[in-house]
Amino acid sequence: MLIKVNCNLCGGNNFKVLRSVNISPLGGKSELVKCNECGLVYINPRYDEEEEKRFYASEYFENG
């Protein structure tokens, strides 16, 4: 599940969309945004913790 998040650096929720992105391999559309308060660039929305665990399953690290 994709969740909207505030800026990790300053906690702000005022941002400018830089571009749309496809965050594979789980699929889903998101945006690359720039925080208007501190300038941090990040993905929003992003996957919740459960989806991240699924993506980074133990098999991910076994062959790399």
FIDOTI-424562 format. One record per atom (N, C-alpha, C, CB): residue number from 0; residue in three letters; atom name; x, y, z. Coordinates in steps of 0.2 Angstrom, whole numbers, plus 5000, padded with zeros to 4 digits. Atoms other than C-alpha are relative to their C-alpha. Glycine has a CB too. Example, Ala and Ser with C-alpha at 12.3 -4.5 7.8 and 13.67 -1.06 7.14 Angstrom:
+-----+-----+------+------+------+------+
|   n | res | atom |   c1 |   c2 |   c3 |
+-----+-----+------+------+------+------+
|   0 | ala |    N | 5004 | 4994 | 5000 |
|   0 | ala |   CA | 5062 | 4978 | 5039 |
|   0 | ala |    C | 5004 | 5006 | 5000 |
|   0 | ala |   CB | 4995 | 5000 | 5006 |
|   1 | ser |    N | 4996 | 4994 | 4999 |
|   1 | ser |   CA | 5068 | 4995 | 5036 |
|   1 | ser |    C | 4996 | 5005 | 5003 |
|   1 | ser |   CB | 5002 | 5002 | 4993 |
+-----+-----+------+------+------+------+
//
This chain:
+-----+-----+------+------+------+------+
|   n | res | atom |   c1 |   c2 |   c3 |
+-----+-----+------+------+------+------+
|   0 | met |    N | 5004 | 4994 | 5000 |
|   0 | met |   CA | 5000 | 5000 | 5000 |
|   0 | met |    C | 5004 | 5006 | 5000 |
|   0 | met |   CB | 4995 | 5000 | 5006 |
|   1 | leu |    N | 4997 | 4994 | 5000 |
|   1 | leu |   CA | 5006 | 5017 | 4996 |
|   1 | leu |    C | 4997 | 5005 | 5005 |
|   1 | leu |   CB | 5000 | 5003 | 4993 |
|   2 | ile |    N | 5002 | 4996 | 4995 |
|   2 | ile |   CA | 5006 | 5030 | 5010 |
|   2 | ile |    C | 5003 | 5007 | 4998 |
|   2 | ile |   CB | 5001 | 4998 | 5007 |
|   3 | lys |    N | 4997 | 4993 | 5001 |
|   3 | lys |   CA | 5008 | 5049 | 5009 |
|   3 | lys |    C | 5004 | 5002 | 5006 |
|   3 | lys |   CB | 4995 | 5005 | 4999 |
|   4 | val |    N | 4996 | 4999 | 4994 |
|   4 | val |   CA | 5022 | 5055 | 5020 |
|   4 | val |    C | 5002 | 5008 | 5000 |
|   4 | val |   CB | 5006 | 4996 | 5000 |
|   5 | asn |    N | 4997 | 4993 | 5000 |
|   5 | asn |   CA | 5029 | 5072 | 5026 |
|   5 | asn |    C | 5007 | 4999 | 4999 |
|   5 | asn |   CB | 4999 | 5003 | 5007 |
|   6 | cys |    N | 4993 | 5000 | 5001 |
|   6 | cys |   CA | 5047 | 5077 | 5023 |
|   6 | cys |    C | 5004 | 4997 | 5006 |
|   6 | cys |   CB | 5002 | 5007 | 4999 |
|   7 | asn |    N | 4996 | 5003 | 4994 |
|   7 | asn |   CA | 5059 | 5066 | 5033 |
|   7 | asn |    C | 5005 | 5004 | 5003 |
|   7 | asn |   CB | 5004 | 4994 | 4997 |
|   8 | leu |    N | 4995 | 4996 | 4997 |
|   8 | leu |   CA | 5071 | 5080 | 5036 |
|   8 | leu |    C | 4997 | 5005 | 5005 |
|   8 | leu |   CB | 5004 | 5004 | 4995 |
|   9 | cys |    N | 5003 | 4995 | 4996 |
|   9 | cys |   CA | 5060 | 5094 | 5043 |
|   9 | cys |    C | 4993 | 4999 | 5002 |
|   9 | cys |   CB | 5000 | 5007 | 4996 |
|  10 | gly |    N | 5007 | 5002 | 4998 |
|  10 | gly |   CA | 5042 | 5086 | 5044 |
|  10 | gly |    C | 4995 | 5004 | 4996 |
|  10 | gly |   CB | 4999 | 5002 | 5007 |
|  11 | gly |    N | 5005 | 4996 | 5003 |
|  11 | gly |   CA | 5035 | 5099 | 5032 |
|  11 | gly |    C | 4996 | 4996 | 4995 |
|  11 | gly |   CB | 5004 | 5005 | 4996 |
|  12 | asn |    N | 5005 | 5003 | 5005 |
|  12 | asn |   CA | 5020 | 5094 | 5020 |
|  12 | asn |    C | 4999 | 5004 | 4994 |
|  12 | asn |   CB | 4994 | 4998 | 5004 |
|  13 | asn |    N | 5001 | 4995 | 5006 |
|  13 | asn |   CA | 5022 | 5108 | 5007 |
|  13 | asn |    C | 5006 | 4998 | 4996 |
|  13 | asn |   CB | 5000 | 5007 | 5003 |
|  14 | phe |    N | 4995 | 5002 | 5005 |
|  14 | phe |   CA | 5031 | 5102 | 4992 |
|  14 | phe |    C | 4998 | 5001 | 4993 |
|  14 | phe |   CB | 5002 | 4992 | 5001 |
|  15 | lys |    N | 5001 | 4999 | 5008 |
|  15 | lys |   CA | 5033 | 5104 | 4973 |
|  15 | lys |    C | 5002 | 4993 | 4997 |
|  15 | lys |   CB | 5005 | 5006 | 4998 |
|  16 | val |    N | 4999 | 5006 | 5003 |
|  16 | val |   CA | 5031 | 5089 | 4962 |
|  16 | val |    C | 5005 | 5002 | 4994 |
|  16 | val |   CB | 4993 | 4998 | 4997 |
|  17 | leu |    N | 4995 | 4999 | 5005 |
|  17 | leu |   CA | 5046 | 5087 | 4951 |
|  17 | leu |    C | 4999 | 4996 | 4994 |
|  17 | leu |   CB | 5007 | 4998 | 5003 |
|  18 | arg |    N | 5001 | 5004 | 5005 |
|  18 | arg |   CA | 5041 | 5072 | 4941 |
|  18 | arg |    C | 4996 | 4994 | 5002 |
|  18 | arg |   CB | 5006 | 4998 | 4996 |
|  19 | ser |    N | 5003 | 5007 | 4998 |
|  19 | ser |   CA | 5030 | 5056 | 4941 |
|  19 | ser |    C | 5004 | 4995 | 4999 |
|  19 | ser |   CB | 4993 | 4999 | 4996 |
|  20 | val |    N | 4995 | 5006 | 5001 |
|  20 | val |   CA | 5039 | 5040 | 4943 |
|  20 | val |    C | 4996 | 4993 | 5001 |
|  20 | val |   CB | 5005 | 5000 | 5005 |
|  21 | asn |    N | 5003 | 5007 | 4999 |
|  21 | asn |   CA | 5034 | 5021 | 4943 |
|  21 | asn |    C | 5005 | 4997 | 5004 |
|  21 | asn |   CB | 5000 | 4997 | 4993 |
|  22 | ile |    N | 4996 | 5003 | 4995 |
|  22 | ile |   CA | 5041 | 5013 | 4958 |
|  22 | ile |    C | 4999 | 4993 | 5000 |
|  22 | ile |   CB | 4999 | 5003 | 5007 |
|  23 | ser |    N | 5000 | 5008 | 5001 |
|  23 | ser |   CA | 5044 | 4995 | 4953 |
|  23 | ser |    C | 5005 | 4997 | 5005 |
|  23 | ser |   CB | 5002 | 4999 | 4992 |
|  24 | pro |    N | 5004 | 5005 | 5004 |
|  24 | pro |   CA | 5045 | 4981 | 4955 |
|  24 | pro |    C | 4993 | 4998 | 5003 |
|  24 | pro |   CB | 5004 | 4993 | 5000 |
|  25 | leu |    N | 5007 | 5001 | 4997 |
|  25 | leu |   CA | 5029 | 4981 | 4966 |
|  25 | leu |    C | 4995 | 5004 | 4996 |
|  25 | leu |   CB | 5000 | 5002 | 5007 |
|  26 | gly |    N | 5005 | 4996 | 5004 |
|  26 | gly |   CA | 5021 | 4993 | 4954 |
|  26 | gly |    C | 4998 | 5006 | 5004 |
|  26 | gly |   CB | 4994 | 4996 | 4998 |
|  27 | gly |    N | 5003 | 4994 | 4997 |
|  27 | gly |   CA | 5012 | 5009 | 4958 |
|  27 | gly |    C | 5004 | 5006 | 4997 |
|  27 | gly |   CB | 5001 | 4999 | 5007 |
|  28 | lys |    N | 4997 | 4993 | 5002 |
|  28 | lys |   CA | 5014 | 5027 | 4953 |
|  28 | lys |    C | 5001 | 5004 | 5006 |
|  28 | lys |   CB | 4995 | 5003 | 4995 |
|  29 | ser |    N | 4998 | 4995 | 4995 |
|  29 | ser |   CA | 5022 | 5040 | 4964 |
|  29 | ser |    C | 5003 | 5006 | 4997 |
|  29 | ser |   CB | 5005 | 4997 | 5005 |
|  30 | glu |    N | 4997 | 4994 | 5003 |
|  30 | glu |   CA | 5030 | 5057 | 4962 |
|  30 | glu |    C | 5007 | 5001 | 5004 |
|  30 | glu |   CB | 4995 | 5006 | 5001 |
|  31 | leu |    N | 4994 | 4997 | 4997 |
|  31 | leu |   CA | 5047 | 5064 | 4965 |
|  31 | leu |    C | 4999 | 5007 | 5002 |
|  31 | leu |   CB | 5007 | 4999 | 4995 |
|  32 | val |    N | 5002 | 4994 | 4997 |
|  32 | val |   CA | 5044 | 5079 | 4976 |
|  32 | val |    C | 5006 | 5004 | 5003 |
|  32 | val |   CB | 4994 | 5000 | 5005 |
|  33 | lys |    N | 4995 | 4996 | 4997 |
|  33 | lys |   CA | 5055 | 5093 | 4983 |
|  33 | lys |    C | 4997 | 5004 | 5005 |
|  33 | lys |   CB | 5004 | 5005 | 4995 |
|  34 | cys |    N | 5003 | 4996 | 4995 |
|  34 | cys |   CA | 5051 | 5100 | 5000 |
|  34 | cys |    C | 5001 | 5008 | 4999 |
|  34 | cys |   CB | 5003 | 4998 | 5007 |
|  35 | asn |    N | 5000 | 4993 | 5000 |
|  35 | asn |   CA | 5047 | 5119 | 5000 |
|  35 | asn |    C | 5003 | 5003 | 5006 |
|  35 | asn |   CB | 4994 | 5003 | 4998 |
|  36 | glu |    N | 4997 | 4997 | 4994 |
|  36 | glu |   CA | 5054 | 5121 | 5017 |
|  36 | glu |    C | 5007 | 4999 | 5001 |
|  36 | glu |   CB | 4997 | 4997 | 5006 |
|  37 | cys |    N | 4993 | 5001 | 4999 |
|  37 | cys |   CA | 5071 | 5113 | 5017 |
|  37 | cys |    C | 5004 | 4998 | 4994 |
|  37 | cys |   CB | 5001 | 4994 | 5005 |
|  38 | gly |    N | 4997 | 5002 | 5006 |
|  38 | gly |   CA | 5074 | 5107 | 4999 |
|  38 | gly |    C | 5001 | 4993 | 4999 |
|  38 | gly |   CB | 5006 | 5004 | 4999 |
|  39 | leu |    N | 4999 | 5007 | 5001 |
|  39 | leu |   CA | 5075 | 5088 | 5002 |
|  39 | leu |    C | 4996 | 4997 | 4994 |
|  39 | leu |   CB | 4998 | 4997 | 5007 |
|  40 | val |    N | 5003 | 5003 | 5005 |
|  40 | val |   CA | 5070 | 5078 | 4987 |
|  40 | val |    C | 4999 | 4993 | 5002 |
|  40 | val |   CB | 5004 | 5000 | 4993 |
|  41 | tyr |    N | 5002 | 5007 | 4998 |
|  41 | tyr |   CA | 5060 | 5062 | 4990 |
|  41 | tyr |    C | 4994 | 4997 | 4997 |
|  41 | tyr |   CB | 4999 | 5000 | 5008 |
|  42 | ile |    N | 5006 | 5003 | 5003 |
|  42 | ile |   CA | 5047 | 5050 | 4984 |
|  42 | ile |    C | 4994 | 5000 | 5004 |
|  42 | ile |   CB | 5002 | 4992 | 4998 |
|  43 | asn |    N | 5006 | 4999 | 4996 |
|  43 | asn |   CA | 5029 | 5053 | 4989 |
|  43 | asn |    C | 4994 | 4999 | 4995 |
|  43 | asn |   CB | 5000 | 5007 | 5004 |
|  44 | pro |    N | 5000 | 5004 | 4994 |
|  44 | pro |   CA | 5019 | 5043 | 4992 |
|  44 | pro |    C | 5005 | 4994 | 4999 |
|  44 | pro |   CB | 4993 | 4997 | 5001 |
|  45 | arg |    N | 4996 | 5005 | 5000 |
|  45 | arg |   CA | 5029 | 5028 | 4996 |
|  45 | arg |    C | 4997 | 4994 | 5003 |
|  45 | arg |   CB | 5007 | 5001 | 5003 |
|  46 | tyr |    N | 5002 | 5006 | 4997 |
|  46 | tyr |   CA | 5027 | 5010 | 5002 |
|  46 | tyr |    C | 5000 | 5000 | 5007 |
|  46 | tyr |   CB | 5003 | 4994 | 4997 |
|  47 | asp |    N | 5001 | 5001 | 4993 |
|  47 | asp |   CA | 5021 | 5006 | 5019 |
|  47 | asp |    C | 5005 | 4994 | 5002 |
|  47 | asp |   CB | 4993 | 4998 | 5003 |
|  48 | glu |    N | 4995 | 5005 | 4998 |
|  48 | glu |   CA | 5032 | 4995 | 5030 |
|  48 | glu |    C | 4999 | 4993 | 4998 |
|  48 | glu |   CB | 5000 | 5000 | 5008 |
|  49 | glu |    N | 5002 | 5007 | 5002 |
|  49 | glu |   CA | 5023 | 4979 | 5026 |
|  49 | glu |    C | 5002 | 4998 | 4993 |
|  49 | glu |   CB | 4993 | 4998 | 5001 |
|  50 | glu |    N | 4998 | 5001 | 5007 |
|  50 | glu |   CA | 5026 | 4981 | 5007 |
|  50 | glu |    C | 5008 | 5000 | 5000 |
|  50 | glu |   CB | 4997 | 5006 | 4996 |
|  51 | glu |    N | 4993 | 5000 | 5000 |
|  51 | glu |   CA | 5044 | 4985 | 5010 |
|  51 | glu |    C | 5003 | 4994 | 5002 |
|  51 | glu |   CB | 5003 | 5006 | 5005 |
|  52 | lys |    N | 4998 | 5007 | 4998 |
|  52 | lys |   CA | 5046 | 4969 | 5020 |
|  52 | lys |    C | 4999 | 4995 | 4994 |
|  52 | lys |   CB | 4997 | 4998 | 5006 |
|  53 | arg |    N | 5001 | 5004 | 5006 |
|  53 | arg |   CA | 5039 | 4960 | 5005 |
|  53 | arg |    C | 5005 | 5001 | 4995 |
|  53 | arg |   CB | 4993 | 5001 | 4998 |
|  54 | phe |    N | 4995 | 4999 | 5005 |
|  54 | phe |   CA | 5050 | 4968 | 4993 |
|  54 | phe |    C | 5007 | 4998 | 5002 |
|  54 | phe |   CB | 5001 | 5008 | 4998 |
|  55 | tyr |    N | 4993 | 5002 | 4997 |
|  55 | tyr |   CA | 5066 | 4965 | 5004 |
|  55 | tyr |    C | 5000 | 4994 | 5004 |
|  55 | tyr |   CB | 5003 | 5006 | 5004 |
|  56 | ala |    N | 5000 | 5007 | 4997 |
|  56 | ala |   CA | 5062 | 4947 | 5008 |
|  56 | ala |    C | 5007 | 4997 | 5000 |
|  56 | ala |   CB | 4995 | 4995 | 4996 |
|  57 | ser |    N | 4994 | 5003 | 4999 |
|  57 | ser |   CA | 5076 | 4936 | 5013 |
|  57 | ser |    C | 5003 | 4998 | 4994 |
|  57 | ser |   CB | 5000 | 4994 | 5005 |
|  58 | glu |    N | 4997 | 5003 | 5007 |
|  58 | glu |   CA | 5078 | 4929 | 4995 |
|  58 | glu |    C | 5004 | 5006 | 4997 |
|  58 | glu |   CB | 4995 | 4997 | 4996 |
|  59 | tyr |    N | 4997 | 4994 | 5003 |
|  59 | tyr |   CA | 5083 | 4947 | 4990 |
|  59 | tyr |    C | 5007 | 5000 | 5001 |
|  59 | tyr |   CB | 4996 | 5006 | 5002 |
|  60 | phe |    N | 4993 | 4999 | 4998 |
|  60 | phe |   CA | 5099 | 4946 | 4999 |
|  60 | phe |    C | 5004 | 4994 | 4999 |
|  60 | phe |   CB | 5000 | 5002 | 5007 |
|  61 | glu |    N | 4996 | 5006 | 5000 |
|  61 | glu |   CA | 5104 | 4928 | 4997 |
|  61 | glu |    C | 5004 | 4999 | 4993 |
|  61 | glu |   CB | 4995 | 4994 | 5000 |
|  62 | asn |    N | 4997 | 5001 | 5007 |
|  62 | asn |   CA | 5109 | 4929 | 4978 |
|  62 | asn |    C | 5004 | 5007 | 4999 |
|  62 | asn |   CB | 4995 | 4999 | 4995 |
|  63 | gly |    N | 4997 | 4994 | 5002 |
|  63 | gly |   CA | 5117 | 4946 | 4979 |
|  63 | gly |    C | 5007 | 5002 | 5003 |
|  63 | gly |   CB | 4996 | 5006 | 5001 |
+-----+-----+------+------+------+------+
//
